[in-house]
Amino acid sequence: MSWMSSSPFSKRRSCRSCLTCLSVSAASHMFTPVVISPEAQRIFNEMGGPLEREGNRLWEIILSTMKEVRTLMEEDDSWAIEISRGGGEVHNNTRFIMDCIVCMKNARTSMKSSALSDNTENLGVLIDGTIDYLKSLLFTKSESCSDQILRYLFLLNNSYFVANVVSESYMDSYIDVSWGHVVSCIPKSGFPGPIQRWINTSSVAKFESAFHKTYQTQKLWKVPDPRLRDALRRAITERVISGYRDYLVVHLLLEKHVVRESSRPEVLEGMLGELFEG
């Protein structure tokens, strides 16, 4: 795509829109076949070629877009003016690049769970490289600021912003990878009559087993920073326990007759409050 005649603002908007659309496109290719008949398997095999080509096309567009982003950042001559005018606050270009990184992370998450998984490793390398690029860019562009006090305030504000966004993203990824299988034990769709009762009982048993196994594995892991440790515990509780509690509220008989005392939501929440002490 060519944006030579476009303004920097419209270029940024085009890049952001492009990456957002790509993350949505990747998500649209998600499918998890539950029952595979020979005929269905043949169809999925035939789909493999076109889907692989689609994944490669998405990857090429993302790569091309991020090259455009870097060119746009390098050619932007407003850094010094904006640093001074903004009093060293988080720069719009910093927010823009982090928006791009979040879009790429969303696309990567979707690709992992879809038929477009072949390029997830490449996308992960591109994301990490873009974060490193941004850190270097901020230092280089800060040198254009004549006021050294303002320069280092700018670096502090922007580096802190980048670290926070990256930390939140890694936290989401950690929860997806380590606790996602626990949450997935709770079904989202219903079936009638005895089938539903059997699924309910089986799902709770699977959830209990997966939760306690994951908890025991991570019980002695350590997160030294108390603020990060507390934030991580709260995030896990919100993702895991909230859904479990809501499920039991809908199925009151389960709560009364199936759930063991040691697996009640408040008990599990208390256990999560003990994680990461080492």
SEMIPA-570854 format. One record per residue: x, y, z of N, C-alpha, C in turn; residue number from 1; residue in one letter. Coordinates in Angstrom, 3 decimals, padded with zeros to 6 digits. Layout:
! residues N
NODE    n.east   n.north      n.up   ca.east  ca.north     ca.up    c.east   c.north      c.up  pos  code
NODE         X         Y         Z         X         Y         Z         X         Y         Z  NUM     A
...
This chain:
! residues 278
NODE    n.east   n.north      n.up   ca.east  ca.north     ca.up    c.east   c.north      c.up  pos  code
NODE   000.844  -001.185   000.000   000.000   000.000   000.000   000.878   001.234   000.000    1     M
NODE   000.420   002.323  -000.563   001.228   003.534  -000.656   000.502   004.689   000.011    2     S
NODE   001.235   005.329   000.952   000.655   006.457   001.683   001.529   007.707   001.533    3     W
NODE   002.262   007.786   000.420   003.207   008.883   000.247   002.524   010.231   000.302    4     M
NODE   001.282   010.304  -000.161   000.590   011.591  -000.195  -000.303   011.802   001.016    5     S
NODE  -000.301   010.850   001.939  -001.174   010.951   003.104  -000.486   011.696   004.226    6     S
NODE  -001.286   012.256   005.137  -000.742   012.922   006.311  -000.300   011.868   007.315    7     S
NODE   000.626   012.222   008.265   001.049   011.256   009.291  -000.125   010.704   010.077    8     P
NODE  -001.121   011.555   010.375  -002.278   011.104   011.145  -003.049   010.033   010.387    9     F
NODE  -003.293   010.281   009.087  -004.060   009.312   008.299  -003.268   008.033   008.102   10     S
NODE  -001.932   008.140   008.021  -001.104   006.946   007.903  -001.212   006.088   009.161   11     K
NODE  -001.134   006.751   010.330  -001.260   006.011   011.588  -002.621   005.331   011.668   12     R
NODE  -003.663   006.057   011.285  -005.012   005.498   011.340  -005.140   004.310   010.390   13     R
NODE  -004.534   004.419   009.203  -004.590   003.319   008.236  -003.868   002.084   008.763   14     S
NODE  -002.695   002.285   009.375  -001.937   001.162   009.927  -002.721   000.472   011.033   15     C
NODE  -003.269   001.279   011.942  -004.020   000.718   013.070  -005.246  -000.047   012.572   16     R
NODE  -005.962   000.535   011.600  -007.152  -000.120   011.055  -006.783  -001.425   010.368   17     S
NODE  -005.661  -001.416   009.645  -005.214  -002.613   008.935  -004.930  -003.744   009.917   18     C
NODE  -004.185  -003.443   010.986  -003.832  -004.482   011.952  -005.059  -004.975   012.713   19     L
NODE  -005.981  -004.071   013.009  -007.214  -004.473   013.689  -008.022  -005.423   012.824   20     T
NODE  -008.142  -005.095   011.552  -008.878  -005.959   010.622  -008.214  -007.325   010.496   21     C
NODE  -006.877  -007.350   010.525  -006.163  -008.614   010.411  -006.394  -009.498   011.629   22     L
NODE  -006.446  -008.893   012.831  -006.695  -009.690   014.035  -008.102  -010.273   014.000   23     S
NODE  -009.059  -009.493   013.490  -010.432  -009.986   013.349  -010.483  -011.096   012.304   24     V
NODE  -009.744  -010.908   011.204  -009.723  -011.926   010.145  -009.146  -013.234   010.661   25     S
NODE  -008.089  -013.144   011.469  -007.500  -014.355   012.038  -008.493  -015.057   012.941   26     A
NODE  -009.220  -014.275   013.747  -010.213  -014.861   014.653  -011.328  -015.563   013.877   27     A
NODE  -011.658  -015.052   012.712  -012.753  -015.631   011.938  -012.418  -017.018   011.406   28     S
NODE  -011.135  -017.382   011.428  -010.737  -018.705   010.939  -010.645  -019.731   012.059   29     H
NODE  -011.076  -019.355   013.268  -011.026  -020.287   014.382  -012.101  -021.353   014.235   30     M
NODE  -011.723  -022.602   014.419  -012.709  -023.668   014.482  -012.124  -024.821   015.281   31     F
NODE  -012.977  -025.508   016.041  -012.552  -026.650   016.829  -013.520  -027.795   016.576   32     T
NODE  -013.265  -028.632   015.588  -014.171  -029.738   015.302  -014.221  -030.718   016.461   33     P
NODE  -015.420  -031.066   016.907  -015.585  -031.959   018.045  -015.648  -033.403   017.591   34     V
NODE  -016.440  -033.679   016.585  -016.592  -035.037   016.068  -016.109  -035.056   014.619   35     V
NODE  -015.112  -035.885   014.337  -014.537  -035.931   012.993  -014.905  -037.256   012.333   36     I
NODE  -015.768  -037.188   011.332  -016.081  -038.361   010.526  -015.050  -038.432   009.403   37     S
NODE  -014.920  -039.566   008.740  -013.981  -039.658   007.608  -014.251  -038.592   006.544   38     P
NODE  -015.540  -038.332   006.284  -015.883  -037.331   005.278  -015.470  -035.942   005.728   39     E
NODE  -015.736  -035.657   007.020  -015.354  -034.347   007.557  -013.842  -034.186   007.550   40     A
NODE  -013.124  -035.258   007.888  -011.662  -035.206   007.881  -011.141  -034.907   006.479   41     Q
NODE  -011.759  -035.516   005.476  -011.345  -035.263   004.096  -011.551  -033.801   003.718   42     R
NODE  -012.689  -033.236   004.160  -012.986  -031.827   003.860  -011.958  -030.908   004.519   43     I
NODE  -011.654  -031.204   005.808  -010.670  -030.378   006.512  -009.295  -030.472   005.867   44     F
NODE  -008.941  -031.678   005.395  -007.659  -031.840   004.716  -007.607  -031.016   003.440   45     N
NODE  -008.721  -030.986   002.710  -008.780  -030.206   001.465  -008.703  -028.708   001.754   46     E
NODE  -009.204  -028.318   002.924  -009.169  -026.901   003.302  -007.768  -026.461   003.702   47     M
NODE  -006.906  -027.432   004.036  -005.592  -027.104   004.568  -004.779  -026.185   003.680   48     G
NODE  -004.748  -026.505   002.360  -003.956  -025.693   001.435  -004.396  -024.246   001.367   49     G
NODE  -005.690  -023.993   001.082  -006.168  -022.601   001.033  -005.970  -021.856   002.354   50     P
NODE  -006.199  -022.542   003.483  -006.048  -021.878   004.777  -004.590  -021.533   005.052   51     L
NODE  -003.677  -022.412   004.643  -002.258  -022.122   004.815  -001.862  -020.907   003.983   52     E
NODE  -002.372  -020.848   002.752  -002.079  -019.683   001.904  -002.654  -018.409   002.508   53     R
NODE  -003.862  -018.512   003.106  -004.465  -017.348   003.742  -003.627  -016.887   004.926   54     E
NODE  -003.120  -017.853   005.709  -002.266  -017.507   006.835  -000.998  -016.813   006.382   55     G
NODE  -000.393  -017.298   005.306   000.816  -016.673   004.768   000.524  -015.265   004.259   56     N
NODE  -000.666  -015.090   003.660  -001.038  -013.760   003.159  -001.202  -012.774   004.311   57     R
NODE  -001.852  -013.209   005.390  -002.028  -012.345   006.558  -000.674  -011.962   007.143   58     L
NODE   000.228  -012.938   007.218   001.552  -012.670   007.763   002.296  -011.640   006.914   59     W
NODE   002.229  -011.769   005.606   002.919  -010.827   004.721   002.349  -009.411   004.870   60     E
NODE   001.035  -009.307   005.034   000.418  -007.989   005.197   000.838  -007.361   006.523   61     I
NODE   000.852  -008.163   007.589   001.277  -007.653   008.901   002.722  -007.178   008.828   62     I
NODE   003.585  -007.980   008.214   004.998  -007.619   008.100   005.175  -006.334   007.309   63     L
NODE   004.453  -006.220   006.200   004.528  -005.020   005.378   004.022  -003.791   006.129   64     S
NODE   002.930  -003.970   006.869   002.360  -002.851   007.627   003.333  -002.353   008.688   65     T
NODE   003.998  -003.287   009.387   004.932  -002.872   010.439   006.184  -002.209   009.858   66     M
NODE   006.559  -002.569   008.654   007.657  -001.849   007.995   007.241  -000.417   007.710   67     K
NODE   005.983  -000.242   007.276   005.451   001.104   007.044   005.425   001.904   008.354   68     E
NODE   005.067   001.236   009.439   005.020   001.901   010.743   006.400   002.424   011.120   69     V
NODE   007.424   001.598   010.946   008.776   002.020   011.299   009.232   003.204   010.445   70     R
NODE   008.919   003.135   009.167   009.277   004.252   008.285   008.574   005.530   008.734   71     T
NODE   007.314   005.400   009.083   006.529   006.551   009.533   007.134   007.155   010.790   72     L
NODE   007.552   006.323   011.736   008.129   006.809   012.984   009.475   007.494   012.750   73     M
NODE   010.283   006.908   011.863   011.605   007.481   011.583   011.496   008.834   010.897   74     E
NODE   010.504   008.984   010.015   010.379   010.215   009.232   009.596   011.309   009.943   75     E
NODE   008.968   010.972   011.067   008.194   011.962   011.813   009.157   012.951   012.478   76     D
NODE   009.092   014.215   012.068   010.012   015.230   012.596   009.401   016.051   013.730   77     D
NODE   008.306   015.579   014.291   007.622   016.348   015.337   007.971   015.876   016.753   78     S
NODE   008.885   014.920   016.882   009.186   014.367   018.198   009.599   015.440   019.202   79     W
NODE   010.608   016.240   018.836   011.137   017.244   019.773   010.061   018.245   020.179   80     A
NODE   009.270   018.688   019.196   008.210   019.663   019.473   007.162   019.065   020.402   81     I
NODE   006.750   017.824   020.110   005.709   017.176   020.916   006.195   016.841   022.317   82     E
NODE   007.477   016.484   022.450   008.023   016.200   023.784   007.963   017.447   024.645   83     I
NODE   008.361   018.581   024.039   008.339   019.856   024.777   006.914   020.308   025.053   84     S
NODE   006.067   020.246   024.052   004.681   020.696   024.196   003.920   019.836   025.198   85     R
NODE   004.217   018.549   025.226   003.495   017.641   026.121   004.061   017.555   027.509   86     G
NODE   005.131   018.283   027.777   005.706   018.255   029.113   006.296   016.908   029.479   87     G
NODE   006.734   016.158   028.481   007.367   014.866   028.736   006.387   013.718   028.923   88     G
NODE   005.110   013.938   028.619   004.108   012.876   028.818   004.252   011.778   027.768   89     E
NODE   003.399   010.775   027.864   003.440   009.663   026.910   003.115   010.190   025.516   90     V
NODE   004.016   009.942   024.577   003.894   010.481   023.221   002.836   009.713   022.427   91     H
NODE   002.162   010.417   021.522   001.147   009.773   020.678   001.739   008.632   019.852   92     N
NODE   002.980   008.796   019.413   003.613   007.732   018.633   003.866   006.482   019.484   93     N
NODE   004.163   006.701   020.764   004.339   005.567   021.672   003.029   004.803   021.811   94     T
NODE   001.956   005.534   022.016   000.633   004.892   022.135   000.272   004.160   020.838   95     R
NODE   000.605   004.792   019.722   000.277   004.206   018.419   000.991   002.871   018.214   96     F
NODE   002.307   002.837   018.494   003.057   001.598   018.299   002.570   000.519   019.260   97     I
NODE   002.244   000.902   020.484   001.727  -000.083   021.430   000.358  -000.603   020.990   98     M
NODE  -000.453   000.251   020.370  -001.722  -000.210   019.786  -001.459  -001.274   018.719   99     D
NODE  -000.441  -001.019   017.895  -000.080  -001.981   016.851   000.365  -003.309   017.468  100     C
NODE   001.146  -003.228   018.543   001.635  -004.434   019.212   000.478  -005.229   019.800  101     I
NODE  -000.476  -004.539   020.415  -001.649  -005.211   020.979  -002.455  -005.896   019.877  102     V
NODE  -002.612  -005.213   018.739  -003.325  -005.821   017.602  -002.616  -007.083   017.123  103     C
NODE  -001.287  -007.029   017.051  -000.537  -008.209   016.623  -000.669  -009.341   017.629  104     M
NODE  -000.655  -008.997   018.910  -000.833  -010.027   019.942  -002.209  -010.675   019.837  105     K
NODE  -003.229  -009.858   019.576  -004.577  -010.408   019.400  -004.633  -011.340   018.195  106     N
NODE  -003.978  -010.927   017.109  -003.944  -011.767   015.907  -003.210  -013.074   016.189  107     A
NODE  -002.126  -012.990   016.942  -001.346  -014.197   017.272  -002.158  -015.158   018.134  108     R
NODE  -002.892  -014.612   019.106  -003.732  -015.445   019.962  -004.790  -016.166   019.133  109     T
NODE  -005.405  -015.422   018.193  -006.421  -016.018   017.330  -005.817  -017.097   016.431  110     S
NODE  -004.627  -016.820   015.893  -003.986  -017.789   015.003  -003.640  -019.082   015.727  111     M
NODE  -003.259  -018.979   017.006  -002.909  -020.177   017.775  -004.083  -021.138   017.871  112     K
NODE  -005.294  -020.594   017.902  -006.496  -021.415   018.076  -007.231  -021.629   016.764  113     S
NODE  -006.548  -021.374   015.663  -007.230  -021.450   014.375  -006.447  -022.310   013.403  114     S
NODE  -006.910  -022.278   012.159  -006.210  -023.025   011.115  -005.041  -022.231   010.545  115     A
NODE  -004.708  -021.094   011.133  -003.649  -020.231   010.606  -002.451  -020.209   011.548  116     L
NODE  -002.165  -021.333   012.196  -001.200  -021.351   013.294   000.259  -021.386   012.855  117     S
NODE   000.528  -021.608   011.578   001.900  -021.803   011.129   002.785  -020.579   011.337  118     D
NODE   002.194  -019.380   011.320   002.999  -018.162   011.411   003.003  -017.523   012.797  119     N
NODE   002.498  -018.242   013.806   002.448  -017.646   015.143   003.839  -017.394   015.707  120     T
NODE   004.780  -018.285   015.416   006.140  -018.099   015.920   006.777  -016.866   015.280  121     E
NODE   006.601  -016.713   013.963   007.125  -015.531   013.273   006.523  -014.252   013.839  122     N
NODE   005.222  -014.296   014.117   004.546  -013.120   014.645   005.051  -012.796   016.044  123     L
NODE   005.334  -013.824   016.845   005.895  -013.606   018.174   007.246  -012.914   018.101  124     G
NODE   008.083  -013.332   017.155   009.402  -012.694   016.965   009.228  -011.241   016.545  125     V
NODE   008.258  -010.980   015.650   008.003  -009.610   015.198   007.523  -008.733   016.350  126     L
NODE   006.671  -009.267   017.218   006.166  -008.503   018.368   007.314  -008.129   019.300  127     I
NODE   008.142  -009.117   019.654   009.276  -008.847   020.551   010.245  -007.851   019.915  128     D
NODE   010.462  -008.013   018.604   011.360  -007.086   017.910   010.806  -005.673   017.880  129     G
NODE   009.493  -005.532   017.752   008.874  -004.206   017.724   008.970  -003.531   019.084  130     T
NODE   008.835  -004.303   020.154   008.989  -003.743   021.508   010.416  -003.236   021.701  131     I
NODE   011.397  -004.042   021.300   012.802  -003.613   021.408   013.061  -002.387   020.540  132     D
NODE   012.471  -002.371   019.350   012.616  -001.223   018.453   012.067   000.044   019.090  133     Y
NODE   010.909  -000.058   019.721   010.294   001.107   020.341   011.162   001.652   021.471  134     L
NODE   011.718   000.771   022.283   012.586   001.216   023.380   013.790   001.984   022.832  135     K
NODE   014.379   001.448   021.771   015.524   002.111   021.146   015.103   003.431   020.508  136     S
NODE   013.941   003.435   019.869   013.432   004.640   019.216   013.206   005.758   020.223  137     L
NODE   012.624   005.424   021.361   012.363   006.435   022.385   013.660   007.085   022.851  138     L
NODE   014.690   006.278   023.057   015.978   006.830   023.497   016.578   007.735   022.428  139     F
NODE   016.516   007.274   021.175   017.086   008.065   020.075   016.353   009.386   019.896  140     T
NODE   015.011   009.335   019.894   014.220   010.538   019.687   014.326   011.491   020.874  141     K
NODE   014.575   010.960   022.068   014.699   011.831   023.245   015.938   012.726   023.159  142     S
NODE   016.912   012.299   022.367   018.136   013.087   022.217   017.884   014.412   021.510  143     E
NODE   016.742   014.525   020.830   016.414   015.779   020.141   015.886   016.834   021.106  144     S
NODE   015.638   016.447   022.347   015.128   017.389   023.354   016.295   018.122   023.999  145     C
NODE   016.294   019.428   023.921   017.405   020.227   024.446   017.405   020.295   025.970  146     S
NODE   016.248   020.162   026.581   016.129   020.198   028.037   016.342   018.781   028.582  147     D
NODE   017.482   018.561   029.230   017.830   017.232   029.696   016.877   016.719   030.778  148     Q
NODE   016.384   017.612   031.618   015.429   017.203   032.655   014.157   016.685   031.997  149     I
NODE   013.652   017.426   031.008   012.440   017.026   030.297   012.677   015.742   029.506  150     L
NODE   013.886   015.607   028.969   014.218   014.406   028.206   014.061   013.145   029.057  151     R
NODE   014.636   013.177   030.271   014.581   011.979   031.105   013.196   011.752   031.707  152     Y
NODE   012.437   012.817   031.890   011.042   012.644   032.315   010.250   011.966   031.198  153     L
NODE   010.521   012.372   029.963   009.885   011.754   028.792   010.215   010.261   028.728  154     F
NODE   011.492   009.930   028.902   011.905   008.530   028.865   011.254   007.730   029.988  155     L
NODE   011.162   008.340   031.164   010.551   007.658   032.307   009.070   007.385   032.042  156     L
NODE   008.337   008.415   031.617   006.898   008.256   031.363   006.614   007.231   030.277  157     N
NODE   007.346   007.327   029.175   007.081   006.446   028.038   007.537   005.012   028.301  158     N
NODE   008.669   004.841   028.954   009.144   003.495   029.275   008.203   002.816   030.263  159     S
NODE   007.692   003.588   031.217   006.752   003.044   032.198   005.455   002.610   031.516  160     Y
NODE   004.986   003.424   030.570   003.768   003.095   029.829   003.953   001.805   029.031  161     F
NODE   005.084   001.695   028.335   005.365   000.500   027.536   005.428  -000.729   028.443  162     V
NODE   006.127  -000.604   029.573   006.273  -001.743   030.482   004.918  -002.198   031.018  163     A
NODE   004.028  -001.233   031.324   002.710  -001.586   031.845   001.879  -002.339   030.812  164     N
NODE   001.880  -001.836   029.572   001.102  -002.491   028.517   001.644  -003.889   028.251  165     V
NODE   002.975  -004.011   028.183   003.598  -005.308   027.931   003.300  -006.269   029.082  166     V
NODE   003.371  -005.758   030.316   003.100  -006.593   031.494   001.673  -007.128   031.471  167     S
NODE   000.717  -006.255   031.147  -000.686  -006.687   031.077  -000.873  -007.752   029.988  168     E
NODE  -000.180  -007.567   028.870  -000.293  -008.518   027.776   000.283  -009.874   028.170  169     S
NODE   001.454  -009.852   028.832   002.066  -011.102   029.271   001.204  -011.784   030.337  170     Y
NODE   000.556  -010.972   031.177  -000.318  -011.540   032.199  -001.490  -012.273   031.554  171     M
NODE  -002.084  -011.642   030.545  -003.188  -012.293   029.824  -002.723  -013.591   029.183  172     D
NODE  -001.523  -013.562   028.596  -001.000  -014.765   027.943  -000.735  -015.859   028.965  173     S
NODE  -000.178  -015.480   030.117   000.082  -016.454   031.180  -001.214  -017.130   031.618  174     Y
NODE  -002.263  -016.339   031.836  -003.537  -016.904   032.291  -004.141  -017.806   031.217  175     I
NODE  -004.058  -017.375   029.968  -004.584  -018.195   028.866  -003.885  -019.556   028.814  176     D
NODE  -002.554  -019.530   028.922  -001.771  -020.755   028.781  -001.901  -021.659   030.001  177     V
NODE  -001.870  -021.076   031.202  -001.815  -021.903   032.411  -003.174  -022.235   033.007  178     S
NODE  -004.177  -021.347   032.809  -005.489  -021.558   033.416  -006.618  -021.707   032.403  179     W
NODE  -006.316  -021.496   031.130  -007.354  -021.580   030.109  -008.015  -022.946   030.053  180     G
NODE  -007.209  -024.009   030.224  -007.773  -025.357   030.166  -008.691  -025.636   031.352  181     H
NODE  -008.454  -024.924   032.473  -009.328  -025.085   033.643  -010.694  -024.470   033.344  182     V
NODE  -010.668  -023.243   032.822  -011.916  -022.547   032.497  -012.703  -023.303   031.427  183     V
NODE  -011.992  -023.914   030.493  -012.665  -024.600   029.385  -013.442  -025.838   029.835  184     S
NODE  -013.230  -026.275   031.065  -013.972  -027.431   031.577  -015.445  -027.112   031.806  185     C
NODE  -015.760  -025.826   031.961  -017.141  -025.414   032.186  -017.817  -025.190   030.838  186     I
NODE  -018.859  -025.962   030.496  -019.501  -025.831   029.178  -020.269  -024.528   029.043  187     P
NODE  -020.322  -024.023   027.825  -021.033  -022.771   027.560  -022.403  -023.012   026.938  188     K
NODE  -022.659  -024.198   026.440  -023.946  -024.481   025.800  -024.663  -025.578   026.562  189     S
NODE  -025.990  -025.588   026.464  -026.787  -026.532   027.219  -027.400  -027.620   026.359  190     G
NODE  -027.674  -028.733   026.996  -028.378  -029.838   026.363  -029.571  -030.189   027.242  191     F
NODE  -030.600  -030.787   026.678  -031.798  -031.062   027.455  -031.670  -032.272   028.369  192     P
NODE  -032.475  -032.266   029.446  -032.730  -033.423   030.286  -031.523  -034.102   030.880  193     G
NODE  -031.520  -035.440   030.905  -030.460  -036.220   031.551  -029.076  -035.940   030.991  194     P
NODE  -029.007  -035.643   029.694  -027.703  -035.348   029.083  -027.085  -034.135   029.760  195     I
NODE  -027.901  -033.090   029.991  -027.393  -031.892   030.632  -026.915  -032.187   032.055  196     Q
NODE  -027.665  -033.000   032.804  -027.264  -033.315   034.178  -025.944  -034.070   034.193  197     R
NODE  -025.783  -034.998   033.220  -024.527  -035.742   033.149  -023.361  -034.821   032.798  198     W
NODE  -023.591  -033.913   031.844  -022.548  -032.971   031.442  -022.175  -032.065   032.604  199     I
NODE  -023.187  -031.583   033.340  -022.928  -030.706   034.480  -022.027  -031.386   035.499  200     N
NODE  -022.409  -032.615   035.901  -021.638  -033.341   036.910  -020.227  -033.615   036.417  201     T
NODE  -020.105  -034.055   035.180  -018.805  -034.360   034.606  -017.943  -033.106   034.500  202     S
NODE  -018.553  -031.990   034.115  -017.805  -030.739   033.938  -017.244  -030.241   035.257  203     S
NODE  -018.048  -030.292   036.322  -017.586  -029.845   037.630  -016.426  -030.717   038.111  204     V
NODE  -016.535  -032.009   037.905  -015.462  -032.923   038.303  -014.175  -032.617   037.536  205     A
NODE  -014.304  -032.371   036.240  -013.132  -032.027   035.428  -012.530  -030.699   035.872  206     K
NODE  -013.406  -029.720   036.173  -012.927  -028.416   036.624  -012.152  -028.565   037.928  207     F
NODE  -012.720  -029.301   038.885  -012.062  -029.496   040.178  -010.690  -030.130   039.997  208     E
NODE  -010.637  -031.176   039.180  -009.379  -031.879   038.951  -008.340  -030.975   038.297  209     S
NODE  -008.755  -030.254   037.256  -007.829  -029.372   036.531  -007.351  -028.233   037.430  210     A
NODE  -008.269  -027.687   038.231  -007.902  -026.576   039.126  -006.859  -027.027   040.134  211     F
NODE  -007.135  -028.122   040.833  -006.221  -028.565   041.901  -004.869  -028.996   041.333  212     H
NODE  -004.880  -029.600   040.152  -003.616  -029.994   039.531  -002.791  -028.759   039.166  213     K
NODE  -003.437  -027.762   038.568  -002.729  -026.530   038.195  -002.244  -025.789   039.434  214     T
NODE  -003.081  -025.737   040.452  -002.719  -025.057   041.702  -001.494  -025.715   042.338  215     Y
NODE  -001.489  -027.046   042.419  -000.363  -027.743   043.029   000.932  -027.522   042.250  216     Q
NODE   000.812  -027.451   040.925   001.991  -027.225   040.091   002.604  -025.852   040.348  217     T
NODE   001.750  -024.845   040.531   002.227  -023.466   040.626   002.296  -022.932   042.055  218     Q
NODE   001.919  -023.751   043.016   001.803  -023.295   044.398   003.083  -022.658   044.928  219     K
NODE   004.220  -023.217   044.598   005.488  -022.738   045.136   006.253  -021.832   044.170  220     L
NODE   005.622  -021.468   043.054   006.262  -020.506   042.160   006.288  -019.144   042.828  221     W
NODE   007.211  -018.300   042.408   007.438  -017.047   043.143   007.301  -015.817   042.257  222     K
NODE   006.551  -014.842   042.757   006.467  -013.508   042.159   006.854  -012.535   043.266  223     V
NODE   008.092  -012.051   043.257   008.591  -011.254   044.388   007.877  -009.918   044.587  224     P
NODE   007.542  -009.220   043.491   006.928  -007.902   043.625   005.503  -008.031   044.161  225     D
NODE   005.198  -007.433   045.321   003.867  -007.614   045.924   002.733  -007.051   045.083  226     P
NODE   002.978  -005.951   044.357   001.913  -005.378   043.531   001.593  -006.280   042.344  227     R
NODE   002.633  -006.807   041.715   002.415  -007.719   040.594   001.770  -009.011   041.089  228     L
NODE   002.213  -009.494   042.229   001.654  -010.726   042.784   000.156  -010.566   043.066  229     R
NODE  -000.216  -009.439   043.655  -001.623  -009.188   043.967  -002.444  -009.041   042.684  230     D
NODE  -001.893  -008.323   041.704  -002.605  -008.126   040.434  -002.807  -009.459   039.719  231     A
NODE  -001.803  -010.326   039.776  -001.888  -011.627   039.118  -002.932  -012.512   039.794  232     L
NODE  -002.949  -012.499   041.103  -003.955  -013.278   041.837  -005.369  -012.808   041.504  233     R
NODE  -005.551  -011.487   041.487  -006.880  -010.948   041.192  -007.313  -011.291   039.774  234     R
NODE  -006.372  -011.237   038.823  -006.695  -011.543   037.428  -007.091  -013.015   037.269  235     A
NODE  -006.373  -013.916   037.941  -006.706  -015.344   037.871  -008.075  -015.593   038.490  236     I
NODE  -008.324  -014.966   039.649  -009.608  -015.129   040.322  -010.751  -014.659   039.432  237     T
NODE  -010.571  -013.526   038.795  -011.610  -012.972   037.924  -011.882  -013.902   036.752  238     E
NODE  -010.832  -014.446   036.175  -010.991  -015.303   034.999  -011.531  -016.689   035.359  239     R
NODE  -011.036  -017.262   036.438  -011.342  -018.658   036.750  -012.536  -018.803   037.693  240     V
NODE  -012.473  -018.115   038.832  -013.487  -018.327   039.868  -014.819  -017.686   039.502  241     I
NODE  -014.797  -016.527   038.867  -016.044  -015.841   038.522  -016.919  -016.699   037.623  242     S
NODE  -016.309  -017.292   036.590  -017.076  -018.151   035.686  -017.593  -019.399   036.380  243     G
NODE  -016.777  -019.959   037.248  -017.169  -021.150   038.003  -018.336  -020.844   038.934  244     Y
NODE  -018.237  -019.709   039.627  -019.315  -019.305   040.547  -020.612  -019.049   039.784  245     R
NODE  -020.523  -018.356   038.664  -021.723  -018.077   037.852  -022.364  -019.380   037.376  246     D
NODE  -021.537  -020.343   036.999  -022.051  -021.627   036.520  -022.824  -022.343   037.634  247     Y
NODE  -022.283  -022.285   038.851  -022.953  -022.950   039.968  -024.252  -022.250   040.349  248     L
NODE  -024.285  -020.944   040.210  -025.510  -020.205   040.513  -026.628  -020.627   039.568  249     V
NODE  -026.286  -020.820   038.310  -027.287  -021.236   037.326  -027.743  -022.669   037.599  250     V
NODE  -026.836  -023.489   038.088  -027.148  -024.896   038.346  -027.106  -025.133   039.857  251     H
NODE  -028.137  -024.678   040.566  -028.159  -024.698   042.023  -028.033  -026.107   042.588  252     L
NODE  -028.608  -027.097   041.928  -028.527  -028.465   042.426  -027.084  -028.946   042.488  253     L
NODE  -026.293  -028.498   041.529  -024.883  -028.868   041.527  -024.198  -028.347   042.774  254     L
NODE  -024.480  -027.090   043.095  -023.827  -026.456   044.234  -024.173  -027.197   045.525  255     E
NODE  -025.409  -027.712   045.620  -025.862  -028.357   046.843  -025.404  -029.812   046.951  256     K
NODE  -025.369  -030.508   045.815  -025.193  -031.949   045.890  -023.923  -032.490   045.231  257     H
NODE  -023.276  -031.704   044.381  -022.144  -032.218   043.641  -020.824  -031.639   044.123  258     V
NODE  -020.793  -030.319   044.347  -019.546  -029.645   044.695  -019.118  -030.011   046.111  259     V
NODE  -017.895  -030.488   046.231  -017.346  -030.814   047.544  -016.990  -029.533   048.289  260     R
NODE  -016.928  -029.639   049.597  -016.603  -028.464   050.422  -015.267  -027.859   050.016  261     E
NODE  -014.316  -028.722   049.683  -012.974  -028.247   049.324  -012.918  -027.579   047.959  262     S
NODE  -014.023  -027.654   047.196  -014.029  -027.066   045.855  -015.079  -025.971   045.701  263     S
NODE  -015.563  -025.450   046.810  -016.496  -024.328   046.722  -015.734  -023.082   046.269  264     R
NODE  -016.402  -022.179   045.541  -015.716  -021.012   044.984  -014.908  -020.213   046.007  265     P
NODE  -015.469  -019.998   047.202  -014.760  -019.205   048.201  -013.503  -019.916   048.708  266     E
NODE  -013.539  -021.247   048.730  -012.367  -022.012   049.147  -011.270  -021.922   048.078  267     V
NODE  -011.669  -022.083   046.830  -010.701  -021.985   045.732  -010.106  -020.586   045.636  268     L
NODE  -010.946  -019.582   045.870  -010.453  -018.203   045.843  -009.411  -017.989   046.936  269     E
NODE  -009.647  -018.561   048.094  -008.665  -018.455   049.169  -007.352  -019.130   048.813  270     G
NODE  -007.425  -020.251   048.112  -006.209  -020.946   047.678  -005.412  -020.094   046.704  271     M
NODE  -006.115  -019.426   045.787  -005.415  -018.559   044.827  -004.700  -017.418   045.536  272     L
NODE  -005.249  -017.003   046.671  -004.621  -015.939   047.448  -003.315  -016.347   048.094  273     G
NODE  -002.950  -017.626   047.974  -001.692  -018.124   048.542  -000.638  -018.376   047.470  274     E
NODE  -001.003  -018.169   046.219  -000.060  -018.431   045.119   001.097  -017.433   045.102  275     L
NODE   002.220  -017.909   044.546   003.375  -017.070   044.193   004.150  -016.524   045.389  276     F
NODE   003.994  -017.158   046.556   004.793  -016.758   047.716   006.157  -017.444   047.707  277     E
NODE   006.255  -018.531   046.928   007.518  -019.255   046.852   007.679  -020.269   047.968  278     G
